Structures are given as structure tokens and as C-alpha cells.
Amino acid sequence: MFMAVAAASAGCSRLPRKVLVPVPPESVGEWRRAAMDTPDAAGAPEPAAALKPAQWIRTSYANGQRMIGVSAFAFTTDASAFELQQKWRRGSGDVTYQKKNVLVVCKSETEGMQELLGFVKQLESSWP
């Protein structure tokens, strides 16, 4: 009996993990999602990699020739997302926000800080 329970438990541990971050919205105001991928979380950039995110989603939004990149890092605890927000590169022009166990990072080479903050405010109200 014990062996049957152990075998069933071992089989369950190989099931895919629950998705921690919902699919990013197709549009944010006048911005349209241009691309999305879910790279292996083990390859996340520092300082996220040090905290071992469970999931990483990268997406970009376009408005004509203007682009904004978005990364979301999901963790098994809210504390890890909070810690990453505290450690994220200050002064890099990135705008971050945390919702529970997810930290979202937005950056753009085409948008000024005011425009980026406006985008982030709209994104935060709808995702994750």
C-alpha cells in the first residue's frame, strides 16, 4: 500500500507547475501587444535569477514605432517578489510594480519617463 502511494506521489511531482502569471493583455490603452514569450526562468537576468523565479514572461507593446518591453517574474511567495523589487537596478529607467507574488518590470528606449509611467499605471490596473 505504501509503495502505491509513494509511486502516485512521485508521478504527481512531474506534473506541470501551475501558471503563476496570467497571459498579458492584448492591449493597454493605445498600445498593442507585439510579442510574447516565456523563457526558462533559470535564465532570468540578475537580480531576479538569484531569487529563483518560478516563471518569467517577456512581452512587448507597440504603438507605431514606439516600443515598451515588459518582464514579469513570478515567485512562490510574495516576499520574494518584494525582495526583488527592493534589489532591482535603481536609476536604470525601468519602472517596476509588485502584485502579490509577481514583480513586473517595464522599460523603453523610445518613451520618456512620463509616458512610461502612464503606460505602467494602465497595465497595473489590468494585469496580473
SULFENRA-V159169 format. One record per residue. N is the residue number from 1. SS is DSSP state (H for helix, E for strand, - for the rest). D_LAST is the distance of its C-alpha to the last C-alpha in Angstrom with 2 decimals. Layout:
BEGIN
N;SS;D_LAST + N;SS;D_LAST
END
This chain:
BEGIN
1;-;42.59 + 2;H;40.84 + 3;H;40.63 + 4;H;38.98 + 5;H;36.24 + 6;H;35.78 + 7;H;35.62 + 8;H;33.04 + 9;H;30.86 + 10;H;31.24 + 11;H;30.28 + 12;H;27.05 + 13;-;26.04 + 14;-;25.96 + 15;-;23.44 + 16;-;20.20 + 17;-;17.45 + 18;-;14.64 + 19;-;11.61 + 20;-;9.18 + 21;-;6.22 + 22;-;6.05 + 23;-;8.07 + 24;-;7.29 + 25;-;8.95 + 26;-;12.71 + 27;E;13.44 + 28;E;12.56 + 29;-;15.75 + 30;-;18.59 + 31;E;16.72 + 32;E;16.50 + 33;E;14.76 + 34;E;17.84 + 35;E;17.02 + 36;E;14.68 + 37;E;15.67 + 38;-;14.89 + 39;-;17.69 + 40;-;19.15 + 41;H;17.43 + 42;H;21.02 + 43;H;21.49 + 44;-;18.74 + 45;-;20.30 + 46;-;21.73 + 47;-;20.85 + 48;-;17.83 + 49;H;20.34 + 50;H;22.38 + 51;H;19.72 + 52;-;19.27 + 53;-;15.59 + 54;-;15.10 + 55;E;12.95 + 56;E;12.63 + 57;E;11.17 + 58;E;13.04 + 59;E;12.95 + 60;E;15.10 + 61;E;15.56 + 62;E;19.13 + 63;E;21.15 + 64;-;24.71 + 65;-;25.62 + 66;E;22.88 + 67;E;20.00 + 68;E;16.86 + 69;E;15.49 + 70;E;11.98 + 71;E;11.53 + 72;E;8.84 + 73;E;10.78 + 74;E;10.10 + 75;-;13.02 + 76;-;14.85 + 77;-;15.06 + 78;H;13.47 + 79;H;16.75 + 80;H;16.33 + 81;H;13.13 + 82;H;15.17 + 83;H;18.18 + 84;H;16.67 + 85;H;15.71 + 86;H;19.35 + 87;H;20.74 + 88;-;18.99 + 89;-;21.73 + 90;-;22.77 + 91;-;24.51 + 92;-;23.06 + 93;-;21.56 + 94;-;17.97 + 95;E;15.49 + 96;E;12.95 + 97;E;10.53 + 98;E;9.43 + 99;E;7.17 + 100;-;9.31 + 101;-;9.94 + 102;E;7.70 + 103;E;9.41 + 104;E;8.70 + 105;E;12.15 + 106;E;13.41 + 107;E;17.11 + 108;-;19.74 + 109;-;23.46 + 110;-;24.09 + 111;-;22.39 + 112;-;23.71 + 113;H;21.84 + 114;H;21.86 + 115;H;20.41 + 116;H;17.67 + 117;H;16.84 + 118;H;16.82 + 119;H;14.37 + 120;H;11.98 + 121;H;12.48 + 122;H;11.65 + 123;H;8.48 + 124;H;7.30 + 125;H;8.46 + 126;H;6.56 + 127;-;3.07 + 128;-;0.00
END
